[in-house]
Amino acid sequence: MDDVLLRYDVDARRAAMAELAGLGPADIERLVWTSGIEDAADAGQLSADAYLAAIAAAIGVPFGRAEWLRTRALAMALDPPVVALAARVAQRSALALLTNNGQIMKEHFDVLVPELRALFGASMHVAAEFGTKKPDPAIYKGVAALYGVAPQEAVMIDDKAVNVEGARVAGMRAHCFRGAAELEAFLAGLALL
């Protein structure tokens, strides 16, 4: 999702969180990202409430769903050409979305990305549901199993080479996203457009 179907400005998110806490963005990066809070939530080790409580404790100010939603939303902008490609693929094949995010994202897909909900329906997943995160090959196998397909029958697209490699290790065909034109050529080569 992030940096494929939408542009994700993590620096803007950290700056907004820093403003709330009276800290600098580098402090937020250290306290929330480097500390492992984000990774733990993404991997399903923290519930949404535990995740928010951990952030609040780390940055020293209340940080609930409203604050999370505001700071996350301002960092997200759909990439219309890529969403249009996904819509074209959906005319020929089933789609599923998997993002390295925690349960709180799953709770807010409809608010943050209603256009994606309209496209993917109930097939929108966060890594936390699987108790691990990309690039662990187990997560790709888990998603394929959920939909009753062999990994070799699935295609995964991600902006991070390490995640693409994890999907390939799991047996999937995979593409490292660099832009809509390259993605369109890849999908056309698989007869998905």
Backbone as JSON, one array per atom type, in Angstrom:
{
  "sequence": "MDDVLLRYDVDARRAAMAELAGLGPADIERLVWTSGIEDAADAGQLSADAYLAAIAAAIGVPFGRAEWLRTRALAMALDPPVVALAARVAQRSALALLTNNGQIMKEHFDVLVPELRALFGASMHVAAEFGTKKPDPAIYKGVAALYGVAPQEAVMIDDKAVNVEGARVAGMRAHCFRGAAELEAFLAGLALL",
  "N": [[0.83, -1.18, 0.0], [1.63, 1.45, 1.11], [3.68, 3.69, -0.57], [3.3, 2.44, -2.98], [0.49, 2.02, -3.93], [-0.19, 4.36, -2.79], [1.36, 7.48, -1.95], [3.52, 7.79, 0.69], [4.39, 9.88, 3.19], [6.5, 9.72, 5.47], [8.12, 11.45, 6.88], [6.58, 13.77, 7.12], [4.59, 12.78, 8.76], [6.05, 12.16, 11.09], [6.89, 14.75, 11.74], [4.44, 15.98, 12.37], [3.69, 14.48, 14.6], [5.79, 15.16, 16.26], [5.3, 17.86, 16.66], [2.95, 17.75, 18.19], [3.99, 16.65, 20.51], [5.91, 18.41, 21.33], [8.52, 17.97, 20.57], [11.4, 17.12, 18.52], [11.41, 15.97, 15.07], [13.4, 13.99, 14.76], [13.58, 13.01, 17.33], [11.08, 11.77, 17.57], [11.36, 9.8, 15.61], [13.36, 8.24, 16.81], [12.15, 7.54, 19.29], [9.76, 6.23, 18.6], [10.01, 4.78, 16.16], [12.76, 3.73, 15.9], [12.93, 2.6, 18.4], [11.37, 0.37, 18.23], [8.61, 0.23, 18.49], [6.84, 0.7, 16.29], [7.54, -1.48, 14.59], [6.86, -3.64, 16.27], [4.08, -3.36, 16.49], [3.37, -3.65, 13.79], [4.07, -6.32, 13.39], [2.18, -7.63, 14.84], [2.51, -7.83, 17.57], [1.6, -5.94, 19.3], [-1.53, -4.8, 20.32], [-3.97, -2.53, 18.92], [-4.7, -0.67, 20.94], [-2.61, -1.07, 22.8], [-0.45, -0.31, 21.25], [-0.98, 2.46, 20.79], [-0.85, 3.33, 23.45], [1.82, 2.75, 24.01], [3.12, 4.53, 22.3], [2.21, 6.99, 23.38], [3.36, 6.85, 25.94], [6.04, 6.84, 25.21], [6.45, 9.32, 23.9], [5.51, 11.11, 25.69], [3.06, 12.48, 25.84], [-0.57, 12.51, 25.61], [-1.77, 10.21, 23.2], [-3.97, 9.2, 21.15], [-6.5, 7.43, 19.2], [-7.56, 9.5, 17.59], [-5.41, 11.29, 17.31], [-3.54, 9.6, 16.12], [-4.88, 8.97, 13.73], [-5.11, 11.51, 12.51], [-2.38, 12.26, 12.17], [-1.46, 10.18, 10.59], [-3.11, 10.3, 8.33], [-2.42, 12.75, 7.12], [-0.05, 12.14, 5.97], [-0.47, 10.6, 3.77], [-1.19, 10.04, 0.34], [-3.08, 9.14, -2.35], [-1.94, 7.4, -5.29], [-3.0, 8.02, -8.24], [-2.53, 6.92, -10.98], [-1.47, 4.37, -10.38], [-3.45, 3.21, -8.81], [-5.4, 3.09, -10.77], [-4.26, 1.16, -12.46], [-4.43, -1.07, -10.75], [-7.19, -1.31, -10.65], [-7.69, -2.08, -13.27], [-6.42, -4.59, -13.32], [-8.08, -5.88, -11.52], [-10.27, -6.43, -13.07], [-9.63, -8.75, -14.31], [-8.57, -10.52, -12.49], [-8.45, -11.73, -9.09], [-7.85, -9.54, -6.34], [-5.71, -8.73, -3.59], [-4.67, -6.93, -0.73], [-1.77, -6.33, 1.11], [-0.2, -4.93, 3.8], [2.58, -3.72, 5.63], [1.64, -3.02, 8.47], [0.02, -2.24, 11.6], [-2.77, -3.42, 13.66], [-4.29, -1.13, 14.05], [-4.31, 0.23, 11.65], [-5.85, -1.48, 10.09], [-8.3, -1.11, 11.32], [-8.89, 1.41, 10.4], [-8.9, 1.58, 7.62], [-11.18, 2.19, 6.04], [-11.66, 4.87, 6.56], [-9.22, 6.15, 5.98], [-8.42, 5.28, 3.4], [-10.72, 5.07, 1.5], [-11.12, 4.73, -1.22], [-9.47, 2.62, -1.87], [-10.66, 0.6, -0.4], [-13.03, 0.36, -1.81], [-12.03, -0.8, -4.11], [-10.57, -3.12, -3.28], [-12.23, -4.36, -1.47], [-13.11, -6.66, 1.08], [-10.63, -7.75, 1.08], [-8.32, -6.61, 2.27], [-5.45, -6.42, 4.07], [-3.43, -6.34, 7.05], [-0.08, -6.72, 8.18], [0.04, -7.45, 10.85], [-2.09, -9.19, 11.29], [-1.09, -11.63, 10.63], [0.92, -12.19, 12.37], [3.54, -11.68, 11.82], [5.81, -9.97, 9.61], [6.36, -8.51, 6.36], [9.68, -8.9, 5.25], [9.27, -11.67, 5.72], [8.99, -14.88, 4.46], [6.87, -16.49, 5.31], [4.63, -14.88, 5.66], [3.73, -14.26, 3.11], [3.08, -16.78, 2.16], [1.04, -17.29, 3.96], [-0.93, -15.41, 3.22], [-1.49, -16.28, 0.61], [-2.5, -18.86, 1.19], [-4.77, -18.14, 2.64], [-6.41, -17.28, 0.62], [-6.66, -19.53, -0.86], [-4.86, -20.2, -2.9], [-1.92, -21.37, -4.56], [1.37, -20.23, -3.73], [2.87, -19.89, -6.09], [0.99, -19.17, -7.92], [0.39, -16.61, -7.38], [0.96, -13.04, -7.41], [3.13, -10.55, -6.27], [3.57, -7.17, -5.42], [5.79, -4.68, -4.47], [7.47, -1.89, -2.97], [9.9, -2.21, -1.81], [12.95, -3.83, -2.16], [13.82, -5.94, -0.53], [11.43, -6.99, 0.44], [10.28, -7.9, -1.91], [12.09, -9.9, -2.54], [11.59, -11.64, -0.38], [8.99, -12.48, -1.05], [9.54, -13.84, -3.4], [11.14, -15.92, -2.43], [9.16, -17.27, -1.09], [7.88, -18.34, -3.22], [6.38, -16.81, -4.96], [5.66, -14.82, -7.88], [7.14, -11.69, -8.34], [7.4, -8.1, -8.17], [9.44, -5.26, -8.06], [8.41, -2.21, -7.25], [8.79, 0.77, -9.04], [7.58, 2.72, -10.38], [4.6, 3.73, -12.19], [4.67, 3.18, -14.97], [6.63, 1.13, -15.34], [5.43, -0.82, -13.76], [3.05, -1.25, -15.17], [4.06, -2.41, -17.53], [5.14, -4.78, -16.46], [2.81, -6.04, -15.45], [1.34, -6.31, -17.8], [2.97, -8.09, -19.14], [2.37, -10.38, -17.76], [-0.12, -10.88, -18.61], [-2.16, -9.64, -17.2], [-3.43, -7.33, -17.65]],
  "CA": [[0.0, 0.0, 0.0], [2.48, 2.64, 1.21], [4.68, 3.9, -1.62], [2.9, 1.79, -4.22], [-0.83, 2.56, -4.23], [-0.21, 5.73, -2.29], [2.64, 8.06, -1.53], [3.53, 7.87, 2.14], [5.41, 10.84, 3.62], [6.76, 9.42, 6.87], [8.7, 12.64, 7.51], [5.46, 14.64, 7.49], [3.94, 12.14, 9.91], [6.91, 12.37, 12.26], [6.86, 16.17, 12.08], [3.16, 16.26, 13.03], [3.77, 13.87, 15.92], [6.74, 15.96, 17.03], [4.62, 19.1, 17.05], [2.05, 17.4, 19.29], [4.75, 16.3, 21.71], [6.92, 19.42, 21.64], [9.81, 17.34, 20.32], [11.84, 17.2, 17.13], [11.14, 14.76, 14.29], [14.42, 12.96, 15.04], [13.18, 12.4, 18.6], [9.96, 10.87, 17.28], [11.92, 8.63, 14.92], [14.07, 7.42, 17.81], [11.25, 7.05, 20.34], [8.66, 5.41, 18.09], [10.46, 3.86, 15.12], [14.0, 3.03, 16.27], [12.67, 1.86, 19.64], [10.71, -0.89, 17.9], [7.16, 0.28, 18.67], [6.19, 0.5, 14.98], [7.77, -2.85, 14.15], [6.1, -4.56, 17.12], [2.67, -3.27, 16.09], [3.25, -4.24, 12.45], [4.21, -7.78, 13.48], [1.09, -8.18, 15.64], [2.9, -7.99, 18.97], [0.88, -4.94, 20.08], [-2.87, -4.47, 19.87], [-4.1, -1.1, 18.61], [-4.66, 0.09, 22.18], [-1.26, -1.16, 23.37], [0.4, 0.5, 20.36], [-1.2, 3.87, 21.11], [-0.33, 3.55, 24.81], [3.29, 2.74, 23.93], [3.53, 5.81, 21.7], [1.96, 8.04, 24.36], [4.4, 6.74, 26.98], [7.35, 7.17, 24.63], [6.57, 10.73, 23.55], [5.19, 11.9, 26.87], [1.78, 13.2, 25.75], [-1.64, 11.61, 25.16], [-1.76, 9.92, 21.76], [-5.04, 8.23, 20.94], [-6.9, 7.17, 17.82], [-7.73, 10.75, 16.85], [-4.08, 11.8, 16.98], [-2.95, 8.68, 15.15], [-5.58, 9.12, 12.46], [-4.74, 12.79, 11.91], [-0.99, 12.28, 11.73], [-1.29, 9.2, 9.51], [-3.82, 10.77, 7.14], [-1.72, 13.84, 6.44], [1.14, 11.59, 5.32], [-0.91, 9.66, 2.73], [-1.84, 10.57, -0.86], [-3.23, 8.09, -3.37], [-1.24, 7.54, -6.57], [-4.08, 7.64, -9.15], [-2.2, 5.99, -12.06], [-1.27, 3.02, -9.86], [-4.78, 2.73, -8.44], [-6.07, 2.74, -12.03], [-3.71, -0.14, -12.88], [-5.03, -2.09, -9.89], [-8.58, -1.48, -11.1], [-7.65, -2.86, -14.51], [-6.1, -5.97, -12.94], [-9.27, -6.43, -10.85], [-11.21, -6.9, -14.1], [-9.17, -10.05, -14.8], [-8.04, -11.37, -11.42], [-8.73, -11.32, -7.71], [-6.83, -8.7, -5.72], [-5.62, -8.63, -2.14], [-3.7, -5.95, -0.29], [-1.05, -6.66, 2.34], [0.66, -3.82, 4.17], [3.27, -3.82, 6.92], [1.02, -2.11, 9.42], [-0.62, -2.87, 12.73], [-4.23, -3.53, 13.67], [-4.95, 0.18, 13.99], [-4.54, 0.55, 10.24], [-6.99, -2.29, 9.64], [-9.49, -0.45, 11.86], [-9.12, 2.72, 9.78], [-8.83, 1.55, 6.15], [-12.34, 2.84, 5.43], [-11.52, 6.32, 6.73], [-7.99, 6.63, 5.36], [-8.32, 4.94, 1.97], [-11.99, 4.49, 1.04], [-10.99, 4.35, -2.63], [-8.89, 1.27, -1.91], [-11.69, -0.33, 0.09], [-13.94, 0.13, -2.93], [-11.34, -1.64, -5.07], [-10.13, -4.4, -2.71], [-13.27, -4.95, -0.63], [-12.65, -7.24, 2.35], [-9.3, -8.34, 0.88], [-7.29, -5.66, 2.72], [-4.83, -7.04, 5.24], [-2.22, -5.79, 7.67], [0.86, -7.77, 8.59], [-0.27, -7.87, 12.22], [-3.02, -10.32, 11.25], [-0.34, -12.86, 10.38], [1.91, -12.37, 13.43], [4.88, -11.43, 11.28], [5.72, -8.91, 8.62], [7.25, -8.62, 5.21], [9.81, -9.85, 4.14], [9.2, -13.07, 6.13], [8.25, -15.67, 3.47], [5.66, -17.07, 5.9], [3.47, -13.99, 5.5], [3.24, -14.41, 1.73], [2.43, -18.09, 2.12], [-0.2, -17.15, 4.71], [-1.92, -14.7, 2.4], [-1.88, -17.19, -0.48], [-3.34, -19.9, 1.78], [-6.04, -17.52, 2.99], [-7.21, -17.17, -0.6], [-6.73, -20.83, -1.51], [-4.01, -20.3, -4.09], [-0.51, -21.68, -4.32], [2.19, -19.02, -3.91], [3.31, -19.79, -7.48], [-0.11, -18.59, -8.7], [0.18, -15.24, -6.9], [1.91, -11.99, -7.79], [3.28, -9.55, -5.22], [4.23, -5.93, -5.83], [6.23, -3.93, -3.3], [8.5, -0.9, -3.3], [11.16, -2.56, -1.13], [13.57, -5.01, -2.77], [13.88, -7.03, 0.45], [10.1, -7.6, 0.49], [10.13, -8.62, -3.17], [12.88, -11.13, -2.41], [10.85, -12.53, 0.52], [7.89, -13.08, -1.81], [10.12, -14.81, -4.34], [11.53, -17.09, -1.63], [7.91, -17.98, -0.8], [7.41, -18.95, -4.45], [5.56, -15.89, -5.75], [6.23, -13.88, -8.84], [7.13, -10.41, -7.63], [7.91, -6.93, -8.89], [9.86, -4.14, -7.22], [7.75, -1.03, -7.8], [9.57, 1.99, -9.23], [6.72, 3.68, -11.05], [3.43, 3.15, -12.85], [4.99, 2.67, -16.31], [7.28, -0.18, -15.18], [4.43, -1.76, -13.25], [2.14, -1.57, -16.26], [4.75, -3.35, -18.41], [5.22, -6.05, -15.74], [1.48, -6.64, -15.41], [0.99, -6.69, -19.17], [3.74, -9.29, -19.43], [1.7, -11.51, -17.12], [-1.48, -10.89, -19.16], [-3.09, -9.2, -16.15], [-4.08, -6.08, -18.1]],
  "C": [[0.88, 1.24, 0.0], [3.55, 2.6, 0.14], [4.5, 3.0, -2.84], [1.55, 2.38, -4.62], [-1.01, 3.99, -3.72], [1.2, 6.18, -1.95], [2.54, 8.3, -0.03], [4.71, 8.75, 2.56], [5.65, 10.67, 5.12], [7.37, 10.62, 7.59], [7.61, 13.61, 7.93], [4.74, 14.08, 8.71], [4.75, 12.37, 11.18], [6.9, 13.83, 12.69], [5.56, 16.53, 12.81], [3.14, 15.67, 14.44], [4.7, 14.68, 16.82], [6.1, 17.24, 17.51], [3.67, 18.85, 18.22], [2.8, 17.23, 20.61], [5.75, 17.38, 22.14], [8.33, 18.87, 21.51], [10.23, 17.59, 18.88], [11.5, 15.91, 16.4], [12.15, 13.64, 14.54], [14.12, 12.26, 16.36], [12.06, 11.39, 18.38], [10.46, 9.62, 16.57], [12.58, 7.68, 15.91], [13.1, 6.77, 18.78], [10.18, 6.07, 19.85], [9.14, 4.38, 17.06], [11.68, 3.06, 15.57], [13.8, 2.17, 17.51], [12.0, 0.51, 19.39], [9.2, -0.88, 18.06], [6.44, 0.01, 17.35], [6.33, -0.94, 14.52], [6.95, -3.85, 14.95], [4.62, -4.54, 16.74], [2.46, -3.93, 14.73], [3.26, -5.76, 12.5], [3.15, -8.42, 14.37], [1.41, -8.4, 17.1], [2.23, -6.97, 19.88], [-0.52, -4.76, 19.48], [-2.9, -2.98, 19.54], [-4.0, -0.26, 19.88], [-3.27, 0.08, 22.81], [-0.27, -0.33, 22.55], [0.26, 1.98, 20.69], [-0.66, 4.21, 22.5], [1.19, 3.61, 24.8], [3.8, 4.04, 23.32], [3.36, 6.94, 22.71], [3.03, 8.03, 25.45], [5.75, 7.19, 26.44], [7.5, 8.66, 24.38], [6.1, 11.68, 24.65], [3.94, 12.75, 26.79], [0.7, 12.2, 25.34], [-1.6, 11.45, 23.64], [-2.76, 8.8, 21.52], [-5.35, 8.05, 19.47], [-7.02, 8.45, 17.0], [-6.38, 11.32, 16.41], [-3.4, 10.91, 15.94], [-3.56, 8.9, 13.77], [-5.17, 10.42, 11.76], [-3.32, 12.77, 11.37], [-0.73, 11.28, 10.61], [-1.92, 9.72, 8.22], [-3.05, 11.85, 6.4], [-0.48, 13.36, 5.7], [0.81, 10.7, 4.12], [-1.58, 10.39, 1.57], [-1.89, 9.46, -1.91], [-2.42, 8.43, -4.61], [-2.23, 7.09, -7.65], [-3.68, 6.72, -10.31], [-2.01, 4.54, -11.58], [-2.6, 2.41, -9.43], [-5.56, 2.33, -9.7], [-5.55, 1.41, -12.58], [-4.32, -1.27, -12.05], [-6.47, -2.36, -10.3], [-8.65, -2.29, -12.39], [-7.34, -4.33, -14.22], [-7.34, -6.63, -12.33], [-10.33, -6.91, -11.84], [-10.86, -8.3, -14.59], [-8.81, -11.03, -13.69], [-8.48, -10.85, -10.06], [-7.56, -10.5, -7.19], [-6.86, -8.86, -4.21], [-4.52, -7.63, -1.82], [-3.09, -6.44, 1.02], [-0.09, -5.52, 2.62], [1.32, -4.1, 5.51], [2.74, -2.73, 7.83], [0.36, -2.93, 10.51], [-2.13, -2.87, 12.62], [-4.92, -2.18, 13.57], [-5.2, 0.6, 12.55], [-5.74, -0.23, 9.73], [-8.3, -1.65, 10.1], [-9.86, 0.82, 11.09], [-8.97, 2.74, 8.26], [-9.96, 2.37, 5.53], [-12.26, 4.36, 5.51], [-10.35, 6.85, 5.92], [-7.95, 6.41, 3.85], [-9.62, 4.31, 1.46], [-11.94, 4.06, -0.42], [-10.39, 2.95, -2.76], [-9.88, 0.24, -1.39], [-12.67, -0.65, -1.03], [-13.33, -0.83, -3.95], [-11.05, -3.05, -4.53], [-11.21, -5.09, -1.87], [-12.7, -5.46, 0.69], [-11.22, -7.78, 2.26], [-8.18, -7.35, 1.18], [-6.74, -6.16, 4.05], [-3.62, -6.26, 5.74], [-1.37, -6.96, 8.13], [0.51, -8.32, 9.97], [-1.23, -9.05, 12.27], [-2.3, -11.66, 11.16], [0.76, -13.1, 11.41], [3.34, -12.25, 12.97], [4.74, -10.3, 10.28], [6.62, -9.21, 7.44], [8.64, -8.2, 5.65], [9.74, -11.33, 4.53], [8.39, -13.88, 5.1], [6.95, -16.26, 4.01], [4.44, -16.18, 5.69], [2.88, -14.11, 4.1], [2.52, -15.75, 1.57], [1.09, -18.04, 2.85], [-1.29, -16.46, 3.93], [-2.41, -15.61, 1.27], [-2.83, -18.28, 0.05], [-4.72, -19.37, 2.13], [-6.98, -17.47, 1.79], [-7.24, -18.47, -1.41], [-5.95, -20.94, -2.8], [-2.6, -20.69, -3.67], [0.3, -20.41, -4.5], [2.62, -18.81, -5.36], [2.24, -19.17, -8.38], [-0.35, -17.13, -8.36], [1.29, -14.31, -7.39], [1.94, -10.97, -6.66], [4.05, -8.36, -5.76], [4.56, -5.15, -4.57], [7.31, -2.95, -3.73], [9.86, -1.22, -2.68], [11.71, -3.88, -1.69], [13.59, -6.2, -1.8], [12.52, -7.74, 0.55], [9.82, -8.4, -0.78], [10.89, -9.94, -3.09], [12.18, -12.12, -1.48], [9.7, -13.22, -0.19], [8.41, -14.13, -2.78], [10.56, -16.08, -3.61], [10.29, -17.93, -1.3], [7.33, -18.64, -2.05], [6.58, -18.06, -5.35], [6.37, -15.22, -6.85], [6.12, -12.51, -8.19], [7.8, -9.33, -8.46], [8.27, -5.84, -7.89], [9.37, -2.85, -7.88], [8.69, 0.16, -7.86], [8.76, 3.07, -9.92], [5.62, 2.96, -11.82], [3.78, 2.55, -14.21], [5.65, 1.29, -16.24], [6.29, -1.22, -14.69], [3.47, -2.19, -14.35], [2.78, -2.59, -17.21], [4.84, -4.74, -17.76], [3.88, -6.77, -15.77], [1.03, -7.09, -16.8], [1.73, -7.96, -19.57], [3.15, -10.55, -18.82], [0.26, -11.67, -17.61], [-2.53, -10.54, -18.1], [-3.78, -7.88, -16.51], [-4.79, -6.32, -19.43]]
}
